[in-house]
Amino acid sequence: MAEGLPGAENNCPLAGACRLKCVLAEALDAFYARLDRASIADLMCGNDALEGLLKVA
């Protein structure tokens, strides 16, 4: 992980004033919220290109 993110050792002198953590946390929440609205069926149905790639002879 990058410095300043949870799970990383933080030696960055800007950490106390950094607002990037909040922006990244919001982006991650939005990413998971979007994934929560999608099903495997949504991703597969009508996806002929994917079906062709996954077709087993």
Steps between C-alpha positions, in 0.01 A plus 500: 500500500596860462604710792211673667256216436390255768740210538804698390774644717456875480813714494355771280546849650175611333283232663351732761371742239433261213147493360572226248408229755143628515470525123635148453268364770200659324614361165536152647152521653358606162685216328354239735153658483507467120615139523216429743251607232640259238445127478695238310196471273522875425859452390443181302159523329532616142879525520574299186867598497548360850301189418725436201810538713371263768350239266649157555525275195 
